[in-house]
Amino acid sequence: MAAAVKKWGAAGPGLNGRYEAARLTDLSAYGYIKKVEKVGKMLSIPSPFFRPNEGRDGTKAIIQGKKYINFAWCNYLGLNEHPSVTEAAKTALDRFGTCISASRMVAGEIPLHRTLEEEIAEFCGTEDALLFVSGHAANVSTIGTIMNDGDLVVHDEFVHNSAVVGIQLSGATSRSFRHNNFDQCEKILREHRGNYQNCLIIIEGLYSTEGDVPDLARLVEIKERYGAWLMVDDAHGLGVLGERGSGLAEHCGVDPRKIDILMGTLSKTLASCGGYIAGESALIEILKYTAPGFVYSVGLPPPMTAAALAALRVIKDDPARVARMRNNGALFMREAHDAGLDTGNSKGLGILPVMVGTSLRVGKMTHRLFERGINASPIFSPGVPINAARLRYFVTSEHTPDEIRTTVRTTREEMDQC
C-alpha cells in the first residue's frame, strides 16, 4: 500500500515525510474562469477577451480579416499611427536597439530617458518625473516605497488595482471612501489621522469605468488641513483633461504642485508603453534609488521611449487634437442621451460608459455589437458593482461624426433586443 500523504494544514507530513502540492486546477481562480466559460458556451456568447487584432486602419481594428469601428483602445488623440511617432520609434531602434537590457541605475541610461522625463515634468507642471516600464509598476512600487506600516492610506473606492496592490505591499492601514464622496473622506481623516505618522490620499483624475472627474480643489483643501499627501492617478487624464491636455490639475484650475504624487501612463494618449511618476525633486530622488519597480527592473526600451516623447511633442504642437477629441466626446454624449441611453456619471471626456445592468446582458450586447462591426469593451463585476455592468467606449479625436452616430444608433437597437 502506498504511504499516506498529508496536505498542508494537516497535523504533519505523511509517513514518507512528504507533503502533497495542490493542483493548480484546484485553485478557486481556475474554477471561476471555467465556470464563466461554461456559462458563455451554454448561452452561445463567445468570449470577448483576447481577440486577435491583426492590424489597424485609422479608427478601425482589423480582427479576423474584418474591419470594426474601434472604441476599445485608449488611443485618445489618434497618435498610435502618427508618422512622427512611428518614425521616432524606428530611429531609436536603429540607434539603440530593442532593449536597455538592465536597470538604468546600474547599466546606465540613454539620453531619451531623461529628455522624456524632463518634458513630462514640464508639461504637467512638476519639478521632475521618473519612467517605469508599466503604469501598474509605477503605482505599486511608488506607494509601496513611500508608505509603511505606521501610515494611513485613504482612497476612493474605485481606484485602480495597481494602487490597491501598492497599499497592500506597503503594510499601511487602508480605508476607502465612497466614489467622489469627499465628506466621507474628511470624516475618515478627522477620526483616524491622528493615529498615524504619514497619510496619503489616492484618487484618479479620470475614472476609467465611470468617465467622471473629482473635485481636485476640494481635495487639496482637505489634504492640507489634515497634513496628508495627495496622489492622483492621471493615467486617463493626460491628453484628455484640460484645454492643453495636461491633465486633472489644468482641468480643475489647480496648481499642479499641490499634487504631491502625480502618476500617468505612456500607453494611452502617448501611444507607447510604460508609466511615470511626477512630483517634486525629492520624491523622484527617493524613487530612483529605492523603488523596487525601478531599481530592480529594466529601463524603458528605446523605441517606446522615443515614441512617447514624439507623441508628447505632437500634443504640445497640435492642441487642436485635444479639442477634436473633446468635441467628439460631447457629440457621443448628446447622441446617447437623445437615444435614451444611460451614460452614468460620465462627463463625455474620452470615456463614455453605457449602463447595461447585468453581466449576462453586457455579454450579449458586446457580442451583438461585434457582429455588427463595433468593437466596444464590456465592464462587469468585480470591476464595477455587481448589477452595474456597462459597455465602455473610448472616444478619440479621429472618430468621425458618422461613426459615432452609427455606433450610438446600433447600441440603442441592440439594447432594445437584449
Buried (B, 14 or more C-beta within 10 A) or exposed (E): EEEEEBEEEEEEBBEEEEBEEEEEEEEEEEEEEEEBEEEBEEEEBEEBEEBEBEEBEBBBBBBEEEBBBBBBBBBBBBBBEBEBBBEBBEBBBEEBEEEBEEBBBEEEBBEBBBEBBEBBBBBBBBBBBBBBBBBBBBBBBBBBBBBEEEBBBBBBEBBBEBBBBBBBBBEBBBBBBEBBEBEBBBEBBEEBBEEBEBBBBBBBBBBBBBBBBBBBBBBBBBBEEBEBBBBBBBBBBBBBBBEEBBBBBBBBEBEBEBBBBBBBBBBBBBBBBBBBBBBEEEBBEBBBEEBBBBBEBEBBBBBBBBBBBBBBBBBEEBBEBBEBBBBBBBBBBEBBEEBEBBBBBBBBBBBBBBBBBBBBBBBBBBBBBBEBBBBBBBBBEEBBEEEBBBBBBBBBBBBEEEBBBBBBEBBBBBBEEB
